[in-house]
Amino acid sequence: MRKLLIANRGEIALRVIRACRDMGIAAVAVYSEPDRNALHVRYADEAYLLGPGPARESYLSIPKIIEVARACDADAIHPGYGFLAENAAFAEAVAEAGITFIGPPPKAIRLLGDKATARRIMQEAGVPLVPGTDLVHEPQRAAALAEEIGYPILVKASAGGGGRGIREVRSAGELGQALRIAADEALQAFGDASVFLEKLIQAPRHIEVQIMADSHGNVVALGERECSIQRRHQKIIEEAPSPIVDPELRQRMMAAAVTAARAAGYQSAGTVEFLVDQDKRFYFLEVNTRLQVEHPITELITGVDLVRDQLLVAQGAPLGYRQEDIHFRGWAIECRIAAEDPANSFIPSMGQLRLFREPSGPGVRVDSGLFDYQEVSPFYDSLLAKVCVWGEDRPQAIRRMQRALQELSISGITTNIALHQQIMADPVFQRGDLSTGFLEGFFQRQGEAQQQVEIAALAAAVLAHLRGQAPARTQARPVLAGRSPWAMTYRDYQRSRGDQRPFRNGR
């Protein structure tokens, strides 16, 4: 391989460029107008403009990317993650242009990209499945199947991803609306309104297994990652290994992941995702046919360079290791730093990033494409950086993440750094007591803790007020009729917090 085009942007484009540097491969960047000054453009050996900001006119334009690849004589294309990474039509177009696609075969992408088809493949292969259905097209049939499965259930888009096209249904009366909403959302997001039903596993953990497969029949599982801390099915924090997975469960999950890859004729890097219930029973969820955002933490505990291996496998080389060669060392955690405001319904934050200072030191890795005075545009995902740490065990990894987050500085826009700091300090997180509902419970605990702080502050203010009254009552503030010292002190407390609303007794 002489020259590789990266059909992506940001930190993942930089990650692939660095792998190319290590292997002596020329790296070609593509970019949109808002990304003209981006780091991946500056770091690449060559860079070409695709078009304006909207992704459909730049990073999602298959004809433009193929045209650039031909013009610069690239002999391979890496899709990164997101955009066209799991698009079978793109992989086919790359192959038809005589260019190597860094990823699985188009057939595998197509089979596994359709969740209903993937379920059938896994069922035939004997991989454990969540109770569910094939595609459902009629509400009456869906209602009958839902009763068989038993509520609560999920309505899921067959072509879905990233949490879109999924609706939770807890009773028969909610099913009709959920079917319509999920189908409409799936049609808009993926061009396919097909949906199926699946049993909702209560308080599950989301655990995925990293795999790497070559074209010679070798498939290796590289351990699991815990991805349970999510918001609307979007991962926020990941760690490897999982706090709940013991050696016996790990071996069974890795064996199931290898079986799943073989059943689909898989090659390259991929992730087999599972739900694990409270009794440690695991169920197949889906296969992500690409490099994952959270791949660095697997690299940290295994020493495997996943991007390098992707490039080697795409050139026809066999994997340089076997399953018995894989050993896990230590613990790794990844925090996704995003341009969004958790205190304001996670609303995205746009504007000019004025200062970026990343953490460093033992056991810290930061993957980002940030630089001072960068414009954070509304056109793309809010992910800014991935802060990853490694420790000899989970407590040390948590402490290192706390240090890293304290050192991390991003100004000019709002980010979720404070949220990550709060989660790292949360006793439930530190115990490893996780589920996909973790964030809801966390916010509830934070709210209760804030109430306790406010009550304590009010009590302290009242005590100070009363103590100040005792020595010289003649100097005490006169109490108006119907207004107790407690009420008056609470008014002062409100105003100290900036609340200037008219005071009313008892409020």
C-alpha positions as CSV (number, residue, x, y, z in Angstrom):
1,M,0.0,0.0,0.0
2,R,1.5,3.3,-1.1
3,K,-1.1,5.9,-0.5
4,L,-4.2,5.9,1.7
5,L,-7.2,8.3,1.6
6,I,-9.0,8.9,4.9
7,A,-12.7,9.5,4.2
8,N,-13.3,11.2,7.6
9,R,-12.3,14.1,9.8
10,G,-11.2,15.1,13.3
11,E,-9.5,12.8,15.7
12,I,-10.1,9.6,13.9
13,A,-8.6,11.0,10.7
14,L,-5.5,11.9,12.7
15,R,-5.4,8.5,14.3
16,V,-5.3,6.9,10.8
17,I,-2.7,9.4,9.6
18,R,-0.4,8.4,12.5
19,A,-0.8,4.7,11.6
20,C,0.2,5.6,8.0
21,R,3.3,7.5,9.3
22,D,4.3,4.4,11.3
23,M,4.0,2.2,8.3
24,G,5.5,4.5,5.7
25,I,2.2,5.0,3.8
26,A,1.3,8.4,2.3
27,A,-1.8,9.8,3.9
28,V,-4.4,11.8,2.0
29,A,-7.0,14.0,3.8
30,V,-10.3,15.2,2.5
31,Y,-12.2,18.1,4.1
32,S,-15.2,20.4,4.0
33,E,-15.1,24.2,3.9
34,P,-15.5,24.5,7.7
35,D,-12.6,22.1,8.2
36,R,-10.2,23.9,5.9
37,N,-7.8,24.6,8.8
38,A,-8.4,21.4,10.7
39,L,-5.4,19.4,12.0
40,H,-6.1,16.4,9.9
41,V,-5.7,18.6,6.8
42,R,-2.4,20.0,8.1
43,Y,-1.0,16.7,9.1
44,A,-1.7,14.8,5.9
45,D,0.7,14.5,3.0
46,E,-2.1,15.7,0.7
47,A,-5.5,17.3,1.3
48,Y,-8.5,17.9,-1.0
49,L,-11.6,19.9,-0.7
50,L,-14.9,18.0,-0.9
51,G,-17.4,20.7,-0.7
52,P,-19.4,22.9,1.8
53,G,-20.2,22.1,5.4
54,P,-23.3,19.9,5.2
55,A,-22.1,16.3,5.4
56,R,-24.2,15.1,2.5
57,E,-22.3,17.6,0.3
58,S,-18.9,16.6,1.6
59,Y,-18.1,13.6,3.8
60,L,-21.2,11.6,2.8
61,S,-20.7,12.2,-1.0
62,I,-19.5,8.9,-2.4
63,P,-18.9,10.2,-5.9
64,K,-16.7,13.1,-4.6
65,I,-14.6,10.8,-2.4
66,I,-14.1,8.3,-5.2
67,E,-13.2,11.1,-7.6
68,V,-10.6,12.5,-5.2
69,A,-9.1,9.0,-4.6
70,R,-8.7,8.5,-8.3
71,A,-7.3,11.9,-8.9
72,C,-4.6,11.5,-6.2
73,D,-3.9,7.9,-7.2
74,A,-4.8,6.5,-3.8
75,D,-4.8,2.7,-3.7
76,A,-6.9,2.4,-0.4
77,I,-9.6,4.2,1.5
78,H,-10.1,4.1,5.3
79,P,-13.6,5.2,6.3
80,G,-12.9,5.8,10.0
81,Y,-16.1,5.6,12.0
82,G,-19.4,7.4,11.3
83,F,-20.3,9.0,8.0
84,L,-19.8,6.2,5.4
85,A,-18.0,3.6,7.6
86,E,-20.8,1.1,7.6
87,N,-22.2,1.9,4.2
88,A,-22.1,-1.2,2.0
89,A,-22.8,0.9,-1.1
90,F,-19.7,2.9,-0.4
91,A,-17.5,-0.2,0.2
92,E,-18.8,-1.6,-3.2
93,A,-18.1,1.7,-5.0
94,V,-14.6,1.7,-3.6
95,A,-14.0,-1.9,-4.8
96,E,-15.5,-1.1,-8.3
97,A,-13.1,1.8,-8.6
98,G,-10.2,-0.7,-8.1
99,I,-9.4,0.7,-4.7
100,T,-8.9,-1.3,-1.4
101,F,-11.6,-0.6,1.2
102,I,-10.2,-0.8,4.7
103,G,-12.9,-2.7,6.4
104,P,-15.1,-5.8,6.1
105,P,-16.4,-7.1,2.8
106,P,-19.5,-5.2,1.5
107,K,-21.6,-8.4,1.9
108,A,-20.7,-8.6,5.6
109,I,-21.6,-5.0,6.1
110,R,-24.9,-5.4,4.4
111,L,-25.8,-8.6,6.3
112,L,-24.9,-7.2,9.7
113,G,-26.1,-3.7,9.0
114,D,-29.7,-5.1,8.8
115,K,-30.4,-6.0,12.4
116,A,-33.3,-8.4,11.6
117,T,-31.0,-10.3,9.2
118,A,-28.2,-10.2,11.7
119,R,-30.5,-11.8,14.3
120,R,-31.3,-14.7,11.9
121,I,-27.6,-15.3,11.2
122,M,-26.8,-15.4,14.9
123,Q,-29.7,-17.6,15.7
124,E,-28.6,-20.1,13.1
125,A,-25.0,-19.9,14.5
126,G,-26.2,-20.5,18.1
127,V,-25.3,-17.1,19.5
128,P,-27.6,-16.2,22.4
129,L,-30.3,-13.8,21.4
130,V,-32.7,-11.5,23.2
131,P,-36.2,-12.8,22.6
132,G,-37.6,-10.9,19.6
133,T,-39.1,-11.1,16.1
134,D,-38.3,-10.8,12.5
135,L,-39.5,-7.6,10.7
136,V,-43.1,-6.6,11.5
137,H,-45.1,-4.7,8.9
138,E,-48.7,-4.7,10.4
139,P,-49.7,-3.2,13.7
140,Q,-52.1,-6.1,14.4
141,R,-49.3,-8.7,13.9
142,A,-46.9,-6.5,16.0
143,A,-49.5,-6.5,18.8
144,A,-49.9,-10.2,18.8
145,L,-46.1,-10.8,18.8
146,A,-45.6,-8.3,21.6
147,E,-48.0,-10.2,23.8
148,E,-46.1,-13.4,23.1
149,I,-42.8,-11.8,24.0
150,G,-44.2,-10.0,27.0
151,Y,-43.9,-6.3,27.9
152,P,-41.8,-4.2,28.3
153,I,-40.4,-4.4,24.7
154,L,-38.4,-2.3,22.3
155,V,-39.4,-1.3,18.8
156,K,-36.1,-1.2,16.9
157,A,-35.2,0.0,13.4
158,S,-33.7,-2.8,11.3
159,A,-31.3,-0.4,9.7
160,G,-30.7,1.6,12.8
161,G,-27.7,2.8,14.7
162,G,-26.6,5.4,17.2
163,G,-29.7,5.0,19.2
164,R,-32.0,6.2,16.5
165,G,-35.2,4.4,15.5
166,I,-35.6,2.8,19.0
167,R,-38.7,3.2,21.2
168,E,-39.4,1.6,24.6
169,V,-42.9,0.2,25.0
170,R,-44.3,-0.8,28.4
171,S,-47.9,-1.5,27.6
172,A,-50.1,-2.5,24.6
173,G,-51.6,1.0,24.5
174,E,-48.2,2.5,23.7
175,L,-47.3,0.1,20.9
176,G,-49.1,1.8,17.9
177,Q,-47.5,5.2,18.5
178,A,-44.1,3.7,19.1
179,L,-44.3,1.7,15.8
180,R,-45.1,4.9,13.9
181,I,-42.4,7.1,15.6
182,A,-39.7,4.4,15.2
183,A,-40.5,3.8,11.6
184,D,-40.6,7.5,10.7
185,E,-37.3,8.1,12.5
186,A,-35.7,5.2,10.8
187,L,-36.9,6.3,7.4
188,Q,-35.5,9.8,7.8
189,A,-32.2,8.6,9.3
190,F,-31.5,5.5,7.2
191,G,-34.0,5.5,4.3
192,D,-35.5,2.3,5.6
193,A,-38.7,2.2,7.8
194,S,-38.4,-1.5,8.7
195,V,-38.7,-2.3,12.4
196,F,-38.8,-5.4,14.6
197,L,-39.6,-6.1,18.2
198,E,-37.3,-7.2,21.0
199,K,-37.7,-8.0,24.7
200,L,-36.5,-5.2,26.9
201,I,-33.9,-6.5,29.3
202,Q,-34.3,-4.7,32.6
203,A,-31.3,-2.8,33.9
204,P,-28.8,-4.5,31.5
205,R,-25.1,-3.8,31.1
206,H,-23.9,-3.0,27.6
207,I,-20.7,-5.0,27.0
208,E,-19.0,-5.4,23.7
209,V,-16.2,-7.6,22.4
210,Q,-13.5,-6.4,20.0
211,I,-12.6,-8.7,17.2
212,M,-10.0,-8.7,14.5
213,A,-10.3,-11.1,11.5
214,D,-8.1,-11.6,8.4
215,S,-8.8,-13.2,5.0
216,H,-7.2,-16.5,5.9
217,G,-9.9,-17.6,8.4
218,N,-8.2,-16.3,11.5
219,V,-10.5,-14.5,14.0
220,V,-9.2,-13.3,17.3
221,A,-11.2,-11.7,20.2
222,L,-9.4,-8.9,22.0
223,G,-11.4,-8.8,25.2
224,E,-14.5,-6.8,26.3
225,R,-15.4,-3.2,26.9
226,E,-18.0,-2.0,29.4
227,C,-20.2,0.7,27.6
228,S,-23.1,0.9,29.9
229,I,-22.9,4.6,30.7
230,Q,-25.0,6.1,27.9
231,R,-27.4,8.8,27.2
232,R,-30.1,8.0,24.7
233,H,-28.1,4.9,23.5
234,Q,-25.0,7.1,22.9
235,K,-22.0,6.0,24.9
236,I,-20.3,8.5,27.3
237,I,-17.8,6.5,29.2
238,E,-16.2,3.2,28.4
239,E,-13.8,0.9,30.2
240,A,-11.9,-2.2,29.6
241,P,-12.2,-4.8,31.0
242,S,-15.7,-4.8,32.5
243,P,-16.1,-4.7,36.3
244,I,-18.7,-7.5,36.1
245,V,-17.0,-9.9,33.7
246,D,-15.1,-12.8,35.3
247,P,-12.6,-15.1,33.4
248,E,-15.3,-17.7,32.7
249,L,-17.8,-15.2,31.4
250,R,-15.1,-13.5,29.3
251,Q,-14.2,-16.7,27.6
252,R,-17.8,-17.5,26.7
253,M,-18.5,-14.0,25.4
254,M,-15.3,-14.0,23.3
255,A,-16.1,-17.4,21.9
256,A,-19.6,-16.1,21.0
257,A,-18.1,-13.1,19.3
258,V,-15.7,-15.2,17.2
259,T,-18.6,-17.4,16.2
260,A,-20.6,-14.4,15.2
261,A,-17.7,-13.1,13.0
262,R,-17.2,-16.4,11.3
263,A,-21.0,-16.8,10.6
264,A,-21.0,-13.5,8.7
265,G,-17.8,-14.0,6.8
266,Y,-16.2,-11.1,8.6
267,Q,-12.8,-9.5,8.1
268,S,-11.0,-6.5,9.6
269,A,-11.8,-4.8,12.9
270,G,-15.3,-5.1,14.3
271,T,-17.2,-5.2,17.5
272,V,-19.8,-7.7,18.7
273,E,-22.1,-6.1,21.2
274,F,-24.1,-7.9,23.9
275,L,-26.5,-7.1,26.7
276,V,-25.8,-8.7,30.0
277,D,-28.6,-9.1,32.5
278,Q,-28.3,-9.1,36.3
279,D,-27.8,-12.9,36.3
280,K,-24.8,-12.6,34.0
281,R,-26.7,-14.0,31.0
282,F,-25.6,-12.4,27.8
283,Y,-27.5,-11.8,24.6
284,F,-26.4,-10.7,21.1
285,L,-27.3,-7.1,20.3
286,E,-25.5,-6.2,17.1
287,V,-22.2,-6.0,15.2
288,N,-20.5,-2.7,14.5
289,T,-18.7,-3.3,11.2
290,R,-16.0,-0.7,11.7
291,L,-13.4,0.7,14.1
292,Q,-15.1,1.9,17.3
293,V,-14.7,5.3,18.9
294,E,-13.6,3.5,22.1
295,H,-10.9,1.3,20.4
296,P,-8.0,3.1,22.3
297,I,-8.8,1.4,25.6
298,T,-8.6,-2.0,24.0
299,E,-5.2,-1.0,22.6
300,L,-4.1,0.1,26.1
301,I,-4.8,-3.2,27.8
302,T,-3.7,-5.5,24.9
303,G,-0.8,-3.6,23.3
304,V,-2.4,-4.3,19.9
305,D,-2.5,-1.5,17.3
306,L,-5.9,-2.0,15.7
307,V,-5.5,0.5,12.9
308,R,-2.2,-0.9,11.9
309,D,-3.8,-4.4,11.8
310,Q,-6.7,-3.1,9.7
311,L,-4.2,-1.9,7.1
312,L,-2.2,-5.1,7.1
313,V,-5.3,-7.3,6.9
314,A,-6.6,-5.2,4.0
315,Q,-3.4,-6.0,2.1
316,G,-4.0,-9.7,2.5
317,A,-1.6,-10.3,5.4
318,P,-2.5,-12.9,8.1
319,L,-2.9,-11.7,11.7
320,G,0.4,-11.7,13.5
321,Y,-1.0,-13.3,16.6
322,R,-3.3,-16.0,17.7
323,Q,-6.0,-16.1,20.4
324,E,-3.5,-17.6,22.9
325,D,-1.1,-14.7,22.3
326,I,-3.6,-12.1,23.6
327,H,-3.0,-11.2,27.3
328,F,-4.8,-8.4,29.2
329,R,-2.9,-6.1,31.4
330,G,-4.3,-3.4,33.7
331,W,-7.4,-1.3,33.3
332,A,-8.3,1.5,30.9
333,I,-11.1,4.1,30.9
334,E,-12.2,6.5,28.1
335,C,-14.2,9.7,28.7
336,R,-15.8,11.2,25.6
337,I,-15.5,15.0,25.8
338,A,-18.3,16.7,23.8
339,A,-19.3,20.2,23.0
340,E,-22.6,20.1,24.8
341,D,-24.2,21.4,28.0
342,P,-25.3,18.6,30.4
343,A,-27.0,21.2,32.7
344,N,-29.1,22.4,29.8
345,S,-30.6,19.2,28.4
346,F,-27.2,18.4,26.7
347,I,-27.8,21.2,24.1
348,P,-24.9,21.4,21.6
349,S,-22.4,24.2,22.1
350,M,-21.0,25.9,19.0
351,G,-18.6,28.8,18.5
352,Q,-14.9,29.4,18.7
353,L,-12.8,27.3,21.0
354,R,-10.3,29.8,22.4
355,L,-8.0,27.6,24.4
356,F,-7.2,23.9,24.5
357,R,-4.8,22.3,26.9
358,E,-4.7,18.5,27.1
359,P,-3.5,16.4,30.1
360,S,-0.4,14.3,30.0
361,G,1.7,12.2,32.3
362,P,1.9,8.5,33.1
363,G,-1.0,6.4,31.7
364,V,-2.7,9.2,29.8
365,R,-3.7,9.3,26.1
366,V,-5.7,11.9,24.4
367,D,-7.1,11.5,20.9
368,S,-8.4,14.8,19.5
369,G,-8.4,17.1,16.6
370,L,-8.6,20.3,18.7
371,F,-6.5,23.4,18.4
372,D,-6.7,27.0,19.7
373,Y,-9.2,29.3,18.0
374,Q,-10.9,26.4,16.2
375,E,-14.5,26.9,15.1
376,V,-16.8,24.2,16.4
377,S,-19.5,24.0,13.7
378,P,-23.1,22.8,13.9
379,F,-22.5,20.4,10.9
380,Y,-20.9,17.4,12.7
381,D,-21.0,15.3,15.8
382,S,-20.4,17.1,19.1
383,L,-17.4,14.8,20.0
384,L,-14.3,16.9,20.6
385,A,-11.8,14.6,22.2
386,K,-11.3,11.2,23.9
387,V,-9.4,11.2,27.2
388,C,-8.1,7.7,27.9
389,V,-6.1,6.5,30.8
390,W,-4.5,3.2,31.8
391,G,-3.8,2.0,35.4
392,E,-2.6,-1.2,37.0
393,D,-6.2,-1.7,38.3
394,R,-9.5,0.0,38.3
395,P,-9.0,2.3,41.3
396,Q,-5.7,3.6,39.8
397,A,-7.3,4.1,36.4
398,I,-10.1,6.1,38.1
399,R,-7.6,8.3,40.0
400,R,-5.7,8.9,36.8
401,M,-8.8,9.9,35.0
402,Q,-9.6,12.3,37.8
403,R,-6.2,13.8,37.4
404,A,-6.5,14.0,33.6
405,L,-9.9,15.7,33.7
406,Q,-8.6,18.2,36.2
407,E,-5.7,19.1,33.8
408,L,-7.9,19.2,30.7
409,S,-8.8,22.8,29.8
410,I,-11.2,23.8,27.0
411,S,-12.5,27.4,27.0
412,G,-14.8,29.4,24.7
413,I,-17.5,26.7,24.4
414,T,-19.4,24.6,26.9
415,T,-18.3,21.0,27.4
416,N,-19.2,17.9,29.5
417,I,-15.9,17.8,31.4
418,A,-17.6,18.6,34.7
419,L,-20.1,15.8,34.2
420,H,-17.2,13.3,33.7
421,Q,-15.5,14.6,36.9
422,Q,-18.7,14.1,38.9
423,I,-19.2,10.6,37.5
424,M,-15.6,9.6,38.4
425,A,-16.3,10.7,42.0
426,D,-19.7,9.0,42.2
427,P,-19.6,6.1,44.8
428,V,-21.9,3.9,42.6
429,F,-19.6,4.3,39.6
430,Q,-16.5,3.6,41.8
431,R,-18.2,0.4,43.0
432,G,-18.7,-0.6,39.3
433,D,-22.4,-0.9,39.8
434,L,-23.4,0.0,36.2
435,S,-26.3,-0.4,33.8
436,T,-27.6,1.4,30.8
437,G,-29.8,3.3,33.3
438,F,-26.8,4.5,35.2
439,L,-27.1,8.2,34.1
440,E,-30.7,8.6,35.2
441,G,-29.8,7.3,38.6
442,F,-26.7,9.4,38.8
443,F,-28.7,12.6,38.0
444,Q,-31.3,11.7,40.7
445,R,-28.5,11.2,43.2
446,Q,-26.9,14.5,42.2
447,G,-30.2,16.3,42.7
448,E,-30.7,14.7,46.1
449,A,-27.2,15.7,47.1
450,Q,-27.8,19.3,46.0
451,Q,-30.9,19.4,48.0
452,Q,-29.0,18.3,51.1
453,V,-26.4,20.9,50.5
454,E,-29.0,23.6,50.2
455,I,-30.8,22.5,53.3
456,A,-27.5,22.4,55.2
457,A,-26.6,25.9,53.9
458,L,-30.0,27.2,55.0
459,A,-29.7,25.6,58.4
460,A,-26.2,27.2,58.8
461,A,-27.6,30.6,57.8
462,V,-30.5,30.3,60.3
463,L,-28.2,29.2,63.1
464,A,-25.9,32.2,62.3
465,H,-28.8,34.5,62.3
466,L,-30.2,33.3,65.6
467,R,-26.8,33.4,67.2
468,G,-26.4,36.9,66.1
469,Q,-29.7,37.8,67.6
470,A,-29.1,36.4,71.0
471,P,-26.5,38.8,72.5
472,A,-28.3,42.0,71.6
473,R,-32.0,41.6,70.8
474,T,-32.3,45.4,70.5
475,Q,-30.1,45.3,67.4
476,A,-31.9,42.4,65.7
477,R,-33.8,43.0,62.6
478,P,-37.4,43.7,63.4
479,V,-39.7,40.8,62.5
480,L,-42.7,42.0,60.5
481,A,-46.1,40.6,61.4
482,G,-46.5,37.1,60.0
483,R,-42.8,36.7,59.1
484,S,-40.7,34.5,61.3
485,P,-36.9,34.7,61.6
486,W,-36.7,31.4,59.7
487,A,-38.6,32.9,56.8
488,M,-36.6,36.1,56.8
489,T,-33.3,34.2,56.9
490,Y,-34.5,32.1,54.0
491,R,-35.2,35.3,52.0
492,D,-31.7,36.4,52.6
493,Y,-30.4,33.0,51.5
494,Q,-32.5,33.2,48.3
495,R,-31.1,36.6,47.5
496,S,-27.5,35.5,48.2
497,R,-28.1,33.1,45.3
498,G,-29.3,35.8,43.0
499,D,-33.0,35.1,43.4
500,Q,-34.7,38.6,43.4
501,R,-38.3,37.5,43.3
502,P,-40.7,39.2,45.7
503,F,-40.6,37.5,49.1
504,R,-43.7,35.8,50.3
505,N,-44.0,34.3,53.7
506,G,-43.7,30.5,53.6
507,R,-42.0,30.5,50.2
